[in-house]
Amino acid sequence: MNDLEIRTLLLTVSTAIASTLIILPPGLMVAWVLARKNFPFKSVVETFVSLPLIMPPVATGLVLLKLLGKRGLIGQLFHQLFQTDIVFTWRAVIAAMAVMSFPFIVRTARVAFEEVNPRLEQVARTLGSTPWEVFRRITMPLAKRGIMAGCALAFGRALGEFGATVLVAGNIPGKTATLSVSIFYLIQLGQDALAFRLVLLSLIPCFIALWMSEFILRRRKSF
C-alpha cells in the first residue's frame, strides 16, 4: 500500500468511528422513547428516522448540502461560531456518515430495549431508583448486546457510504476522499487496477464490522 491508500483507509475508518460515536447518544435516546413511550404521531417519527434507509443517498446528500453549506441554516451558524466551514471538509464526511447510519442504531437499539422486561424497571423504581439509575443499571446492561450490534452495523454502513458523502464532501485526496469515493473516481479515470486494490483494502474493515455484528447477535440469541 502506498501513502495515499493508507491515508484514505485511515480517513474512512476514523470518520466512520467518529460518526458512530456521535450518533450513539441521540440514537439511544430516540430508540428508548420509541420503545417505551406512546405519543401522538409516533408513526411519523418512526418513518422520519428510517427515511435515510430508503431515500436515494444522493437526495439525502443534496438536503445536507443545503443545510450544511455556508448559506445553509446549520452551515451558516457553524461558520459564525467557529469561522470555518463544514462542506468539503472531513466534517462533512462525518455528517454524511452519521445521517446515513443513524437508522441502524435506532432500529437495533429499539428492538433491544423492547426485549427488556418492563417489570424489572418498575421494581427498580419502587426500590427508590431514579429513572436515570434504572436506565444505567437495568435497561442498558440488559440491552447492551443489541446496542453493540447496532453500533457495528452503523459503523459498517458508514464505511460504505458514498452518495451523500460525494455531494457534501467531494473528492479531495487525503482530506475528504473515502474508500468508496476514491474507488468511484478511479473507475471514472479508467484506473481499474488501482480501484480494485482499494476494493480489496475496503474488505478488511467491512468484514470486521459485519463479523462483529453477527457474532454479537448470535451471542445475544444464545442467552
Secondary structure, DSSP 8 states (H G I E B T S, - for coil): --HHHHHHHHHHHHHHHHHHHHHHHHHHHHHHHHHH---TTHHHHHHHHHHHHHS-HHHHHHHHHHHHSTTSHHHHHHHHHHS---TTSHHHHHHHHHHHHHHHHHHHHHHHHHTS-HHHHHHHHHTT--HHHHIIIIIHHHHHHHHHHHHHHHHHHHHT--HHHHHHT---TTTT--HHHHHHHHHHTT-HHHHHHHHHHHHHHHHHHHHHHHHHHHHHHH-
